[in-house]
Amino acid sequence: MADPDYFTLAEFRELPDMGEARFIDARIEAVAAAATATIERVVGASFVARSQTATLDGTGGTTLPLPHAYVLSLTALSFSGTTQTVGDFGVLPGGLVYATSGAAFPSGSRNIVATYAAGYSSTPPADIKDAAMWATRARLLETNSASVMNDRRSSITDATGGTTTFVIPGEDRPFGYPLVDAVVLGWRSRLAGFGFA
């Protein structure tokens, strides 16, 4: 079985209550994939290299903007169906491809196809990795058949009249887990303006 994108199953199994057999690898992977997708949607970037293919309009200029700001490498490029030598092109910060010879990208409508790896980094930063693991753990515990929590509950009043209020997910609380949300929103602020489609 493959590991989740941002951490290994062995690392995850070291978290409290996660070494138990009741959490099967396939379920952990599914919940981790959902957590990773939420992180990437909120932040606007992936923290691992993801293959992307874009069909673009040729500009006639010496640079060509790709739809992702964080381009790690160019893997294939074609002009009107003619394959280009990838080594003849470079990538600038912000996702701009340029011809190392200074040649222009031919003008046209949807005449350029670029395949590339995009992501903020090829290895997730430690705080994002931890956030993904803790978000996965929290979701597994909340959705476990032995859980006493009701998904719709936002507070509980105990027998003595004391009330506990729960943080629930929302626009600025993607997970409803304050430590995880703080990391994710911190990265969203840090990367704001660079875009990731």
C-alpha positions in Angstrom: 0.0 0.0 0.0 1.3 3.5 -0.9 1.8 6.2 1.7 -0.3 9.4 1.9 1.2 12.3 0.0 2.4 14.3 3.0 3.5 11.6 5.5 4.2 7.9 5.8 1.8 5.4 7.4 4.7 4.5 9.8 4.9 8.1 10.9 1.2 8.3 11.3 1.0 5.1 13.3 3.3 6.7 15.9 0.6 9.3 16.8 -1.5 8.6 20.0 -4.3 6.1 19.4 -3.3 5.5 15.7 -1.3 2.3 16.2 -4.5 0.4 16.7 -5.8 -2.2 14.2 -9.2 -0.5 14.0 -7.8 2.1 11.7 -7.0 0.2 8.5 -4.4 1.6 6.1 -7.0 2.2 3.3 -9.2 4.3 5.6 -6.2 6.4 6.8 -5.2 7.0 3.2 -8.7 8.1 2.2 -8.9 10.5 5.2 -5.4 11.8 4.6 -6.2 12.5 0.9 -9.2 14.5 2.0 -7.1 16.4 4.5 -4.4 17.1 1.9 -7.0 18.3 -0.6 -8.4 20.7 2.0 -5.0 22.1 2.8 -4.2 22.6 -0.9 -7.5 24.3 -1.6 -7.2 26.7 1.4 -3.6 27.5 0.9 -3.8 27.6 -2.9 -0.7 25.4 -3.5 0.4 21.8 -3.2 3.3 20.9 -1.0 4.4 18.0 -3.2 5.1 18.0 -6.9 2.0 17.3 -8.9 1.9 16.7 -12.7 0.0 19.3 -14.6 -0.8 19.7 -18.3 -1.9 23.1 -19.7 -3.0 24.0 -23.3 -2.1 27.6 -23.8 -2.3 30.4 -26.3 1.1 31.3 -27.8 2.1 34.9 -27.0 4.6 35.6 -29.7 6.8 36.7 -26.8 9.9 35.3 -25.1 8.1 34.1 -22.0 5.0 32.0 -21.5 3.0 32.1 -18.2 1.8 28.8 -16.9 -1.3 28.6 -14.7 0.7 27.6 -11.6 3.1 29.9 -9.8 5.2 27.2 -8.3 6.6 25.2 -11.2 9.3 22.8 -10.1 10.2 21.5 -13.6 9.1 21.4 -17.2 8.6 17.8 -18.4 7.2 18.2 -22.0 6.4 21.0 -24.4 4.9 21.1 -27.9 4.1 23.9 -30.4 1.2 23.0 -32.7 1.8 19.3 -32.1 5.6 19.4 -32.6 7.5 18.2 -29.6 10.2 20.6 -28.3 13.4 19.7 -26.5 12.7 20.5 -22.9 16.3 21.3 -22.2 15.9 24.4 -24.5 13.6 26.0 -22.0 13.8 27.2 -18.4 11.3 28.2 -15.7 11.4 31.5 -13.9 9.8 32.2 -10.5 6.1 32.8 -10.8 5.6 30.0 -13.4 7.1 31.7 -16.5 8.6 29.5 -19.1 11.3 31.0 -21.3 13.4 29.7 -24.3 17.0 29.6 -23.3 17.9 30.7 -26.9 15.7 33.7 -26.6 13.3 32.4 -29.3 9.7 33.4 -29.2 6.7 31.2 -28.4 4.7 31.1 -31.6 1.5 33.1 -31.6 -1.7 31.2 -31.8 -4.8 29.9 -30.1 -4.3 26.9 -27.9 -1.3 26.0 -29.9 1.1 25.2 -27.0 0.8 22.2 -24.6 3.0 22.2 -21.5 3.4 19.4 -19.1 5.2 20.2 -15.8 5.5 19.5 -12.1 4.0 22.1 -9.9 4.0 22.6 -6.1 5.4 24.9 -3.5 8.0 22.3 -2.7 8.8 18.6 -3.5 8.8 17.8 0.2 6.2 19.2 2.6 7.4 21.6 5.2 7.4 20.1 8.7 4.5 22.1 10.0 2.3 21.3 7.0 3.2 17.6 7.4 2.2 17.7 11.1 -1.0 19.6 10.3 -2.0 16.9 7.7 -1.3 14.1 10.2 -3.2 15.7 13.0 -6.1 16.6 10.8 -6.2 13.0 9.6 -6.1 11.7 13.1 -8.9 14.1 14.3 -11.2 13.0 11.4 -10.5 9.3 12.0 -11.4 9.7 15.7 -14.5 11.8 15.0 -15.9 9.4 12.4 -15.0 6.2 14.2 -18.0 4.0 15.1 -17.1 4.3 18.8 -17.2 8.1 18.7 -19.6 9.8 21.1 -19.6 13.1 19.1 -22.5 14.2 17.0 -21.3 15.9 13.8 -24.0 18.6 14.2 -23.2 19.4 17.8 -21.5 22.7 18.5 -21.7 22.6 22.3 -22.5 20.3 25.2 -24.0 21.1 28.5 -23.0 18.6 31.3 -25.0 17.5 34.3 -23.6 20.4 36.4 -24.8 23.0 33.9 -21.3 23.7 32.5 -21.1 24.2 28.7 -18.3 23.2 26.4 -18.3 24.9 23.0 -16.6 23.2 20.1 -14.8 24.8 17.2 -16.4 23.7 14.1 -15.1 24.0 10.5 -15.9 27.1 8.6 -14.4 29.6 6.1 -11.5 30.6 8.4 -11.5 27.3 10.3 -11.0 24.7 7.5 -10.7 21.8 10.0 -12.2 23.2 13.2 -9.0 22.1 14.9 -7.3 25.3 16.1 -3.6 24.1 15.9 -4.1 22.7 12.4 -6.1 25.7 11.2 -3.4 28.1 12.5 -0.8 26.3 10.3 -3.0 26.1 7.2 -4.1 29.8 7.5 -0.5 30.9 8.2 0.6 29.3 4.9 -2.4 30.8 3.1 -1.3 34.2 4.2 2.3 33.5 3.3 1.5 32.4 -0.2 -1.4 34.8 -0.9 -1.1 36.4 -4.3 0.9 33.7 -6.1 -2.1 31.6 -7.1 -2.5 27.9 -7.8 -5.1 26.7 -10.2 
